[in-house]
Amino acid sequence: MSAINYRKTRLNGNEKFLDLKINLQGAIAANANYEKIKTRTDYLTKLKPFWPTALKFAGTVATTVFTPSVSPVWTVDELKDKYAVMWNQADTTTLETSATKFHEISLVDHQVQKIISNTATA
């Protein structure tokens, strides 16, 4: 997964956290990896706490409201207060399958938004 590492670590008791800034390339790679691993039989029992959930939704954005156009619908409670990376899918379709130009995805215009509601239209 591609992410910018600002080398910031936080200590909380015995746990250690690494703060990362996700970009579009990292989000696409995370989704591809999540799609491969979520069907494993040991995903729910062993891997889920260590593997980021990276769902992908298609839809439209008007101001700050995202409306999904196909399933899965935008009603999962765990998405509220998380962050979403938004971009125009047409700008990345050919780059996602390219072996030599995949790195150019990080140059595609995108936005990172905090999910403030988990209803089907916000």
N, C-alpha and C positions, 0 to 999 in steps of 0.2 A: 504494500500500500504506500502510495506516495504522499508524503505530508512534509510540511516545513517544521523542522524541529528547532525550537527556540532554546533548547537545553534548559528549560525551566522544570524543576522538580519540586514537588511539595511533599512534605512528610506529615502523615496523619496517624499517630500511634505507631503501629507496626507496618502500616501500608505505605507504599511509595507510588506516587502518581507522576506521569510525564505529560505535560501539556503540549498538544500538537495543534497546528493550524491546518485544517483540511482544505485542499483545493479541489477543483473539478476532476483532475486526473485521479486523485486519491479516492474521491467519492465513487467514480466509475469502477476503479479497481476493487474497492471494498464491496460494491454491489456484486461484481462478477464472482468474487471469492465467496461471499455470503450465499449466493445462489447455488454454488457447488457444494458447500458444506452443510446447508440446512436440511438436506435430505438424508444425511448420514444417521444411522440408528443411534449413535452415541452423542448426537448433537445436543438433545435436550438434557440428557443425564450428565454429560461431562463437559462438553465444549462451549455451551451457550454463555456461561459466565465469562469466558475468556475471548470470545469471538464477537466482534461488533455486529449488531443487526443493521443491515444496510438495504432497506427496502427501496424500490424504484417505482414511482408513480408517474403516469402520463396524464396531462391535463392542461388547463389554461390558468394564467395568472392575470388578475385585474387588481391593480393597486397592491394590497397586501392579502388578497383572498385567492387561494388556490382551489380550483374546482377540478377534481379528477374526472377524466373522460372514460376510463375503463377500470375494471377491477384490478387489484384489490382496492376497496373503498377506503377513504381517509377517516376511519373511525376508531383507530387503535388508541387506547388510553395512554399507552407507554410513549407515544410520540409527542404529547404535550410537553412543552418546555425543553424540547430537544431542538436541534438545528437541522435545516434542510439546505441542500445545495440545489439551486435552480438554474436551468439553462435551456436553450433552444436545441432540442434533440437533433434537428436537421443539421446543425453545425458540427455535430460530433459523430454522426452515423458512420461515415467512411473512415474517420480517424480511428474509431474503436477497433476496426478489423485490420488496420494497417500494421504490418510488422515494423515498418521503418518510420512511420509518422505518428505513432501513438503518443509520443512525448509532446506533440503539438496541441494536445487536448488542453493542457494547462494554459494555453494562450487564448482559448475560446472565452468569450464574455460570459460571466456567470455571477450569481449573487448567493450569499449565504444569509438565510433568514431564520429567526427563532420562531418555532411553532407556538403560537399563543392560544390556539384552540384546536381541539381534535374532532370537531364536527365535520360533516361531509363537505362543507364548503369554506372552511377557514383554516 
